[in-house]
Amino acid sequence: MNPLKRITTRAFRAELRAIAREFRIMLSHYRGVWHARSVKLPCMLHIGCGANLKPGWVNVDSGADLSLDAREQLPFPDNSVTVIYSEHFFEHLSREDGQRFLLECARVLVPGGRLSIGVPDATLILRDYGDREKWQRTRDRYHPANCTTPMHSVNHFFRQGEEHKYAYDAETLVLIVREAGFSDAIVQPFGISIDPKMAPDSKERRTESLYVEGVKR
């Protein structure tokens, strides 16, 4: 047996792995902060882009134009960004980190600049919970095989392992976007928000996503 396993608990080893992961994220973030100095301003930010790199935008994610930790301050001056777009990323932040992120978005956006956020719509999974037939269709389309009950599906939706940190419906997302300083925050239908079709899986997201846009006051 590994000597470390003999003298430590599983929870302790999990915390060590978490520290190592955060250390790698920190190093990557500081490299991204350094590279951000060369970004031509004003710019458009696509945050949490994954593999969906958008031409003409500064794509932010691991392996993209900039690798940044969105829980930290954005490395851009006040009033230096014209548009911020994020799809299926915001739910990976805790409520507190999400609030700080929105405040940072408001800081770097120019007056009149737009923010667009797309997240999984928690209303859908909660609505399906009480309808066995609807739940089974949702489960078969989106959820892994171990979701054998409606509550398993709810937990998968809200947590997705340990990746999802907070769930949103329209009322909640509109409220926190407005509280961060964005006027006229409203729900936008699929295909109307800034650019939801840029993701290859946008057709899958058509029926599960909630899009909210706001304008910096």
N, C-alpha and C positions, 0 to 999 in steps of 0.2 A: 504493500500500500504506500502511496505517496506520503512522505513524512508530514507535509503540510496538512493533509487530510486527517492524520492521526491526532493533531494537536489543535485543530480549528473546527468550527461548526460550518455547516453549509451556508448559513446566513452571513457569517463573517467572510467567507470566501466570495460570496456574491457581492458584498460591499467592496472588497478589494478589486473585483472585476469592474465594478461601477466606477471606482476611483481611477483605474487605468483607462477606462473609456472616456471619462471626463478629461483626463490629462491629454489624451489624443485630440479630443475636440478642442481643448484650449489651444494647443499648438497650431492646429489647423486654422482656428479663428484668428490668431495673431498673424499667421501668414496672409490670411485674407485681408486683415486690416492693413497690412503693409501694401499689398497689391491694390487696394482700394485707392491709394494715393494717385495712381495713374489713370483712374477713371475720368473720362471727360464729362464735365458737368455743364448744364443739367442733364440728367439721365432718367431712364425708366427702369425700375427694378422688378424683376420676376423672382420672388422669394419662395424657396422650397420647390424649385423647378424639377428636381429629379433629372431624368434623362431628356426632358422636353425643353431643349435649349431654343430660345426664341431669338431670331436675328434682330439686331437693332436694340435689344434690351441687355441690361446687365443681369445675367442669370446667376442666382445665388443658391448654391447647394454644394455638397461634396462632389468634387470632380467637375464643377461648372466654372464659370468665369471667376467667381469668388466663393470661397468656402467660409461662411460666417456662422457664428452661434447667435441665432436670433433672440436668445435670452439676454444678450448683451447689447450695449449701445451700438447703434449702426454707425459705421465709420464714414459718415458724410456730414457736411456742414448743414446748418439750418437752411431751409428753403432752397434745396439744391436738387430735388427730385420732382419730376412732373407727374408720374404715375407709379403706383405700387400695385402689383397683381400677385395673388397667391391662391392656389387651388389645392385643396386637400393637404394642407400643411398646418393651418392654425390649430386644428384639434390635437396636434401633437405637443402643444404647449399647455402648461397648467393654467388655471384661471388667472393667477397672479402674473405669471410670465406673459400670458396673452395680453393682459391689460398694459403691462410695461411695453410690450411690442407695439401695440396700437399707439401709445403715446410717442414712441420713437418714430413711427410712421408719420404722425402728425407734425413732429418737429422737423423732419427732413423734407417733407413735401412743400412745394411752393404754395402760396395762397391760391385757392381754386384748384389745387392738385387733387387727383382722384385716387381713392383706395378701393380695390375690389377684392373681396375674400369669398372663396368657395369652400364649403365644408360639407361633410355628410349631414343630412337632415335627420336629426334624432326623432322628429315627429313620426317619421315613416315606420321605424322599428317599433315604437311604442303603439302605434295604431294597429300594426299587424299582430301585436302580442295577444290580443283578445280574439283573433280570427285564425283558427287553426289552418284553414285552407290557404289564406294569404301568407301566413308564416311559413308554411312548407314551400310555397313558391319562392319566397324571399330567401329562405335557407338554401334551397337547391341552386339558386342563381349566385348568391354572394358569400355564403358561409361555409366553413369547413365541415367535414363529415362528423366531427365530434360535437357539433351543435345539435344534439338529439332532442332538446326541449326548447320551447320559446324562451325560457330564461337563459339558457346557454347562449342563444342568439343575441339576446339583449346584452349579456356580458361581453360577448365577442365584439358587438358593435361599439359599445362604450369603451372597451379596453384595447381590443386588438392585440392580445398579448399584454405587453406593457407600453405599447407605442402611443395609444390614444390617451390623452390626459384630461380632456373635457369635452362634453357634448353640447350641441347647440340646436335650438329651434329658432325660428325667425324672430320672435319677440326678444329673445335673449341676445342674439347676435346684433340685431339693430340697436338695442339699448346700449351695449358696451361700446359699439362703434361711435354712437353719438356722445357717450360720456367721455370718450377720448378726444373729442373736439371736432368731430366731423358732422357738419350740418347735412340735412336732407338725406340721411342714411336710410336707404330703402331696400327692399327685396327686389331683385331683378330676375326675370325668367331666364331659363337656359337659352343661350343664343343671343341674349341682349346685353349681358354684362361684357366687360371690356374685351375679353378674348377667351371664352371657355373652350372654343373648338380647337385650341392649339394642342391640347393633350391627345395622344393617340387613343386613350381609353375614354374619350369624352362621351361617346355614345353610351358606354356603361354608366357613366356618371350622370347622364341626363335624368334618370329616374330616381337618383338617390341624393342629389346635391342641392344645397341651398346657397344662393349667391346674394351677397349684400354689398352695396356700393355706398360710399360716402364722399363728400367733398370737404376739403379743409377750409375752415372758416377764415 
